[in-house]
């Protein structure tokens, strides 16, 4: 092989290496897609936890609106006047 063939071969190899590097590191490349997939899974977990929190808040809201005993219990817990899951006895008024 003469020098021209070596130059052509090295230019071709350089272009191939640059193209492969570009495929991996460009904004739509493989590394970026993997990072975005990881971020999406974290975001999905956050969304699921927020949905669960919304459901518990809806249950508390309906309990506050419907039952006075539950209303007192939730208010006591929010004011830290009671422990969670404690037994509260409602005595009849005499």
C-alpha positions, -999 to 999 in steps of 0.1 A, spaced: 0 0 0 12 34 -8 9 66 12 -24 77 -5 -41 45 5 -30 49 41 -43 85 42 -76 74 28 -78 45 52 -70 67 82 -95 94 71 -122 67 68 -113 52 102 -114 87 117 -147 94 102 -161 61 114 -148 67 149 -163 102 150 -197 89 138 -198 62 164 -188 87 191 -216 110 178 -242 82 179 -234 77 216 -230 112 229 -253 135 209 -285 148 226 -305 119 212 -278 93 216 -277 61 235 -262 76 267 -288 103 268 -316 79 263 -304 57 292 -302 87 314 -337 98 304 -351 63 311 -336 65 346 -351 99 352 -385 87 339 -386 58 364 -378 82 392 -405 105 380 -430 77 378 -422 66 414 -427 102 425 -460 104 407 -472 72 423 -463 84 458 -481 117 452 -512 99 439 -512 78 471 -509 110 492 -538 125 473 -559 95 480 -552 96 517 -560 133 518 -593 126 500 -601 100 526 -593 124 554 -615 151 537 -645 128 534 -640 116 570 -639 153 582 -670 161 563 -691 131 574 -682 120 609 -677 143 639 -657 117 658 -632 113 629 -630 151 627 -620 153 664 -595 125 660 -578 141 630 -577 175 646 -561 160 677 -535 142 656 -528 174 636 -524 194 668 -502 166 683 -525 162 712 -526 124 706 -506 96 692 -515 79 660 -535 47 663 -544 53 699 -577 42 714 -602 70 721 -634 62 740 -664 84 735 -684 85 767 -721 92 766 -732 125 780 -751 121 812 
